[in-house]
Amino acid sequence: MDKTVEKVVRFSADKHKVKAKEQKRILDEIKTSDAGAKANIAYKSDLTSEIKVQDSTMSKFTDERAGSEGKLSAGKTKEVSSAEKSAKKAKSKETKVAATKTAVANLFKAKADMSNDLVSEKVTGDALRDGNSGLVKTFTTVINPMTYVKKWLAKLAALIAPYILIFTTIAAVVFIIVALLFSVLQPIAEVGEALSGFVAMFTGDGGGLRNTSFSDGEIDEIVAASGADETQEKVIRYALSKVGYPYSQDYRTSGKAYDCSSLAYYSWENAGVDISYGTNYPPTAAEGARMLEAHSKKLSTSDLKPGDLIYYGGEANGRYMGIYHVAIYVGDGKAVEALSTKYGVVYQKLRTKNACMVCRPNM
């Protein structure tokens, strides 16, 4: 009830404050008008004196006119003064009423706060806390330094929040980049380790690189030792027959030179398998790996068979898995690959560094 009365009285006090402001505005206008009238009277008085000096014959007429104007000006001044007094009185009245009603509203608020304190049933057993309510709470809040410490901490938090957000955003971006790198490098490490273990099972000449052509007899020996089936044999025979050919990307489809992906494409084409999936053109190493994986040709283990394609990746080249090279496994821990312009197509021990995927096109 006290709260309701307080609101009603305070609302009425606010109305009187508005009226007092209005009376102040009227009073300011009257003062401005009065000042203008007084200035006008002074001007006319000076003008009348000047006329008296210039024309003595008109002195009687001028005196009468000046007297008449003086009476009119005096009347206007009296009228303005009366309005000013009335406005002052009204303003004073409204101000006093507003102040009185505000005081009454404050009394009702204090009474309501005290009533709430008396009927409160929230007891914690802490004498200081239980007694700290209502007006007492208002007082203790003002003198409590923690009140200001909390406000300062809130302002500090608002000040540093943007920097925390920026730091969090940067940390999130770094985390995502690291996660992406890990997702690329992890399979590279796993495939590399698996291939290294597989190649270690074979013994031979230490994997010395050969980039001179094989005779038919040499190719027969390699194929026989590989354990290849009919399809695999067609793949590796074609690849072995190209050892010693030059490396070229410009002439990769000429049959006289190869790059790594065109050698893989034509070797499998020789066995009747199209690893371009209808384009009839050698895909790049990265695109070939992507298509083979999309067609479920990726091996989950590294138990290599002759003809399997080993892809190497992890470079920041914007391609699928960063893949940049492909080699053809021919058995006995060896591979054929179009290595570089310096070496051309070579036969050597299977390299496992940066190997990230193994695919079998005919599985």
C-alpha positions as CSV (number, residue, x, y, z in Angstrom):
1,M,0.0,0.0,0.0
2,D,2.8,2.5,1.0
3,K,4.6,1.8,-2.3
4,T,1.4,2.6,-4.3
5,V,0.8,5.9,-2.4
6,E,4.5,6.8,-2.9
7,K,4.1,6.4,-6.6
8,V,0.9,8.4,-6.8
9,V,2.4,11.3,-4.7
10,R,5.6,11.3,-6.6
11,F,3.7,11.4,-9.9
12,S,1.8,14.4,-8.7
13,A,5.0,16.1,-7.6
14,D,6.5,15.6,-11.0
15,K,3.5,17.3,-12.6
16,H,4.1,20.3,-10.3
17,K,7.7,20.4,-11.3
18,V,6.7,20.6,-14.9
19,K,4.3,23.5,-14.1
20,A,7.1,25.3,-12.2
21,K,9.3,24.9,-15.3
22,E,6.6,26.3,-17.5
23,Q,6.1,29.4,-15.2
24,K,9.9,29.9,-15.3
25,R,9.7,30.0,-19.1
26,I,6.9,32.5,-19.0
27,L,8.8,34.6,-16.5
28,D,11.9,34.6,-18.8
29,E,9.7,35.8,-21.7
30,I,8.2,38.6,-19.7
31,K,11.7,39.8,-18.6
32,T,12.8,39.8,-22.2
33,S,9.7,41.8,-23.3
34,D,10.1,44.3,-20.4
35,A,13.7,45.0,-21.4
36,G,12.7,45.7,-25.0
37,A,9.9,48.1,-23.8
38,K,12.3,50.1,-21.6
39,A,14.8,50.4,-24.5
40,N,12.0,51.7,-26.7
41,I,10.9,54.4,-24.1
42,A,14.5,55.6,-23.8
43,Y,14.8,55.9,-27.6
44,K,11.6,57.9,-27.9
45,S,12.6,60.3,-25.1
46,D,15.8,61.1,-26.8
47,L,14.0,61.7,-30.1
48,T,11.6,64.1,-28.4
49,S,14.4,66.2,-26.8
50,E,16.0,66.5,-30.2
51,I,12.8,67.8,-31.8
52,K,12.4,70.4,-29.0
53,V,15.8,71.9,-29.8
54,Q,15.2,72.0,-33.6
55,D,11.7,73.5,-33.6
56,S,10.7,75.7,-30.7
57,T,7.4,76.6,-32.3
58,M,6.3,73.0,-31.9
59,S,7.3,72.8,-28.2
60,K,3.7,72.7,-26.8
61,F,2.7,70.0,-29.3
62,T,5.8,68.0,-28.6
63,D,5.4,68.2,-24.8
64,E,1.8,67.0,-25.0
65,R,2.8,64.2,-27.3
66,A,5.7,63.2,-25.1
67,G,3.5,63.3,-22.1
68,S,0.9,61.1,-23.8
69,E,3.6,58.6,-24.9
70,G,5.1,58.6,-21.4
71,K,1.7,57.7,-19.9
72,L,1.3,54.9,-22.4
73,S,4.8,53.6,-21.7
74,A,4.2,53.8,-18.0
75,G,1.0,51.8,-18.5
76,K,2.7,49.1,-20.4
77,T,5.5,49.0,-17.9
78,K,3.0,48.6,-15.1
79,E,1.2,45.9,-17.0
80,V,4.5,44.0,-17.6
81,S,5.5,44.3,-14.0
82,S,2.1,42.9,-12.9
83,A,2.5,39.9,-15.2
84,E,6.0,39.3,-14.0
85,K,4.9,39.3,-10.3
86,S,2.1,36.9,-11.2
87,A,4.5,34.5,-13.0
88,K,6.9,34.6,-10.1
89,K,4.2,33.9,-7.6
90,A,2.9,30.9,-9.7
91,K,6.4,29.5,-10.1
92,S,7.1,29.8,-6.4
93,K,3.8,28.1,-5.6
94,E,4.4,25.2,-8.0
95,T,8.0,24.7,-6.7
96,K,6.9,24.6,-3.1
97,V,4.1,22.1,-3.8
98,A,6.5,19.9,-5.8
99,A,9.0,19.9,-3.0
100,T,6.4,19.1,-0.4
101,K,4.9,16.2,-2.4
102,T,8.4,14.8,-3.1
103,A,9.2,14.9,0.6
104,V,5.9,13.1,1.4
105,A,6.7,10.5,-1.3
106,N,10.1,9.9,0.3
107,L,8.5,9.4,3.7
108,F,6.1,6.8,2.3
109,K,9.2,5.0,0.7
110,A,11.0,5.0,4.0
111,K,7.9,3.7,5.8
112,A,7.6,0.9,3.2
113,D,11.3,-0.1,3.6
114,M,10.9,-0.2,7.4
115,S,7.8,-2.3,7.1
116,N,9.6,-4.8,4.8
117,D,12.4,-5.0,7.3
118,L,9.9,-5.7,10.2
119,V,8.0,-8.5,8.4
120,S,11.0,-10.2,6.8
121,E,11.4,-13.8,7.8
122,K,14.7,-14.4,6.1
123,V,17.1,-15.2,8.9
124,T,20.5,-16.6,8.2
125,G,22.0,-16.6,11.8
126,D,24.5,-13.9,10.7
127,A,23.6,-10.9,12.8
128,L,25.3,-8.4,10.4
129,R,23.7,-9.9,7.3
130,D,20.2,-10.2,8.9
131,G,20.3,-6.6,10.0
132,N,21.7,-5.3,6.7
133,S,18.4,-4.5,4.9
134,G,16.2,-1.5,4.0
135,L,17.7,1.9,4.9
136,V,20.5,0.2,6.8
137,K,21.4,-1.7,3.7
138,T,21.4,1.6,1.7
139,F,23.8,3.2,4.2
140,T,26.1,0.2,4.3
141,T,26.2,-0.1,0.6
142,V,27.3,3.6,0.3
143,I,30.2,3.2,2.9
144,N,31.2,-0.3,1.7
145,P,34.4,0.0,-0.4
146,M,33.6,-3.3,-2.2
147,T,30.6,-1.5,-3.8
148,Y,33.1,0.7,-5.7
149,V,35.5,-2.1,-6.3
150,K,32.8,-4.1,-8.0
151,K,31.9,-1.1,-10.2
152,W,35.6,-0.6,-11.1
153,L,36.0,-4.3,-11.9
154,A,32.9,-4.2,-14.1
155,K,34.3,-1.2,-16.1
156,L,37.7,-3.0,-16.3
157,A,36.0,-6.1,-17.7
158,A,34.1,-4.0,-20.3
159,L,37.4,-2.4,-21.3
160,I,39.4,-5.6,-21.8
161,A,36.5,-7.8,-23.1
162,P,37.2,-6.8,-26.8
163,Y,40.9,-7.8,-26.4
164,I,39.9,-11.1,-24.8
165,L,37.6,-11.7,-27.7
166,I,40.4,-11.0,-30.2
167,F,42.8,-13.3,-28.4
168,T,40.2,-16.0,-28.3
169,T,39.5,-15.7,-32.0
170,I,43.2,-15.8,-32.9
171,A,43.7,-18.9,-30.6
172,A,40.7,-20.6,-32.3
173,V,42.1,-19.9,-35.8
174,V,45.6,-21.2,-34.7
175,F,43.9,-24.3,-33.2
176,I,42.0,-25.0,-36.5
177,I,45.2,-24.6,-38.6
178,V,47.1,-26.9,-36.3
179,A,44.2,-29.4,-36.5
180,L,44.2,-29.3,-40.3
181,L,47.9,-29.7,-40.5
182,F,47.7,-32.7,-38.1
183,S,44.9,-34.2,-40.1
184,V,47.1,-34.0,-43.2
185,L,50.4,-35.0,-41.6
186,Q,49.0,-37.8,-39.5
187,P,48.1,-40.1,-42.4
188,I,51.4,-39.2,-44.1
189,A,53.2,-40.4,-41.0
190,E,51.1,-43.6,-40.7
191,V,51.4,-44.5,-44.4
192,G,55.1,-43.8,-44.3
193,E,55.7,-46.0,-41.3
194,A,53.7,-48.8,-42.8
195,L,55.4,-48.6,-46.1
196,S,58.8,-48.5,-44.4
197,G,58.0,-51.7,-42.5
198,F,56.8,-53.3,-45.7
199,V,59.9,-52.4,-47.7
200,A,62.2,-53.5,-44.9
201,M,61.0,-57.1,-45.5
202,F,62.9,-57.1,-48.8
203,T,66.6,-57.4,-49.4
204,G,68.4,-56.3,-52.5
205,D,71.0,-53.9,-53.8
206,G,70.1,-51.1,-51.3
207,G,67.6,-49.4,-53.6
208,G,70.1,-47.7,-56.0
209,L,68.4,-45.5,-58.6
210,R,68.4,-46.8,-62.2
211,N,67.3,-44.6,-65.1
212,T,68.6,-46.6,-68.0
213,S,66.3,-48.9,-70.0
214,F,65.7,-52.5,-69.1
215,S,66.1,-55.4,-71.6
216,D,63.1,-57.7,-72.1
217,G,64.9,-60.4,-70.1
218,E,65.4,-58.1,-67.2
219,I,61.8,-57.0,-67.2
220,D,60.8,-60.7,-67.3
221,E,62.9,-61.4,-64.2
222,I,61.4,-58.5,-62.3
223,V,57.8,-59.5,-63.2
224,A,58.4,-63.2,-62.3
225,A,59.8,-62.1,-58.9
226,S,56.9,-59.8,-58.2
227,G,54.2,-62.4,-58.1
228,A,51.9,-60.3,-60.1
229,D,48.6,-61.6,-61.6
230,E,47.6,-61.0,-65.2
231,T,46.3,-57.4,-64.7
232,Q,49.1,-56.4,-62.4
233,E,51.7,-57.8,-64.9
234,K,50.3,-55.6,-67.7
235,V,50.6,-52.5,-65.5
236,I,54.2,-53.1,-64.3
237,R,55.5,-54.3,-67.7
238,Y,54.4,-51.0,-69.2
239,A,55.9,-49.0,-66.4
240,L,59.2,-51.0,-66.5
241,S,59.4,-50.5,-70.3
242,K,59.5,-46.7,-69.8
243,V,62.4,-46.6,-67.4
244,G,65.0,-44.3,-69.0
245,Y,62.4,-42.1,-70.7
246,P,62.7,-38.3,-70.2
247,Y,60.5,-36.4,-67.8
248,S,58.2,-33.7,-69.3
249,Q,55.0,-32.1,-68.3
250,D,54.6,-30.4,-71.7
251,Y,54.9,-33.7,-73.6
252,R,53.3,-36.0,-71.0
253,T,50.8,-37.4,-73.4
254,S,53.1,-37.8,-76.4
255,G,54.3,-41.3,-75.5
256,K,57.9,-40.1,-75.8
257,A,58.1,-38.5,-72.3
258,Y,56.1,-38.7,-69.1
259,D,55.4,-37.0,-65.8
260,C,54.5,-39.0,-62.7
261,S,50.7,-39.0,-63.2
262,S,50.7,-39.7,-67.0
263,L,53.0,-42.7,-66.4
264,A,50.5,-44.0,-63.8
265,Y,47.5,-43.3,-66.1
266,Y,49.0,-45.1,-69.2
267,S,50.3,-48.0,-67.2
268,W,46.8,-48.8,-65.9
269,E,45.3,-48.0,-69.3
270,N,47.5,-50.8,-70.7
271,A,45.7,-53.2,-68.3
272,G,42.3,-51.9,-69.5
273,V,41.6,-49.8,-66.4
274,D,40.7,-46.1,-66.8
275,I,41.8,-44.1,-63.7
276,S,40.6,-40.9,-65.3
277,Y,37.0,-42.1,-64.9
278,G,35.8,-41.1,-68.4
279,T,37.9,-38.0,-69.2
280,N,40.3,-40.1,-71.2
281,Y,43.1,-37.8,-70.2
282,P,45.8,-38.2,-67.5
283,P,44.6,-36.5,-64.3
284,T,47.1,-34.8,-62.0
285,A,48.4,-36.8,-59.1
286,A,46.2,-35.0,-56.6
287,E,43.1,-35.3,-58.8
288,G,43.8,-38.9,-59.5
289,A,44.1,-39.7,-55.8
290,R,40.9,-37.8,-55.1
291,M,38.9,-39.7,-57.7
292,L,40.3,-43.1,-56.7
293,E,39.4,-42.4,-53.1
294,A,35.9,-41.3,-54.1
295,H,35.5,-44.6,-55.9
296,S,36.7,-46.6,-52.8
297,K,40.0,-47.6,-54.3
298,K,42.1,-46.4,-51.3
299,L,43.7,-49.2,-49.3
300,S,43.2,-49.3,-45.6
301,T,46.4,-51.4,-45.2
302,S,49.8,-51.2,-46.8
303,D,50.0,-54.8,-47.9
304,L,51.2,-53.7,-51.4
305,K,50.6,-55.5,-54.6
306,P,52.3,-54.9,-58.0
307,G,50.6,-52.0,-59.8
308,D,49.5,-50.2,-56.6
309,L,49.8,-46.4,-56.7
310,I,51.6,-44.6,-53.9
311,Y,50.8,-40.9,-53.5
312,Y,53.0,-38.4,-51.8
313,G,51.6,-35.2,-50.2
314,G,51.7,-32.7,-47.4
315,E,52.8,-29.7,-49.4
316,A,51.1,-26.3,-49.3
317,N,50.2,-26.4,-53.0
318,G,46.4,-25.9,-52.7
319,R,45.7,-29.4,-54.1
320,Y,43.9,-32.4,-52.5
321,M,45.9,-33.4,-49.4
322,G,48.8,-31.4,-50.7
323,I,49.6,-34.3,-53.1
324,Y,52.4,-33.6,-55.5
325,H,53.6,-37.0,-56.8
326,V,52.7,-40.6,-57.5
327,A,54.8,-43.8,-58.0
328,I,54.0,-47.3,-59.2
329,Y,54.9,-50.2,-57.0
330,V,56.3,-53.1,-59.1
331,G,57.1,-55.6,-56.3
332,D,60.1,-56.7,-54.2
333,G,60.1,-53.3,-52.4
334,K,60.8,-51.4,-55.7
335,A,58.9,-48.8,-57.6
336,V,58.9,-47.1,-61.0
337,E,58.2,-43.3,-61.2
338,A,58.8,-40.3,-63.4
339,L,61.0,-38.6,-60.9
340,S,62.3,-35.3,-62.4
341,T,63.7,-33.6,-65.4
342,K,67.2,-34.6,-64.2
343,Y,66.6,-38.3,-63.8
344,G,63.5,-39.0,-66.0
345,V,61.6,-42.3,-65.4
346,V,63.5,-44.4,-62.8
347,Y,63.4,-47.7,-61.1
348,Q,64.4,-47.6,-57.4
349,K,63.6,-48.7,-53.9
350,L,60.1,-47.5,-52.9
351,R,60.4,-44.1,-51.1
352,T,58.2,-43.8,-48.0
353,K,58.8,-40.2,-46.9
354,N,55.7,-38.1,-47.3
355,A,53.6,-41.1,-48.6
356,C,50.1,-40.2,-47.7
357,M,47.8,-42.6,-49.7
358,V,47.9,-46.0,-51.4
359,C,45.3,-46.9,-54.0
360,R,44.6,-50.1,-56.0
361,P,42.5,-49.1,-59.1
362,N,41.2,-52.6,-59.9
363,M,40.1,-53.6,-56.4
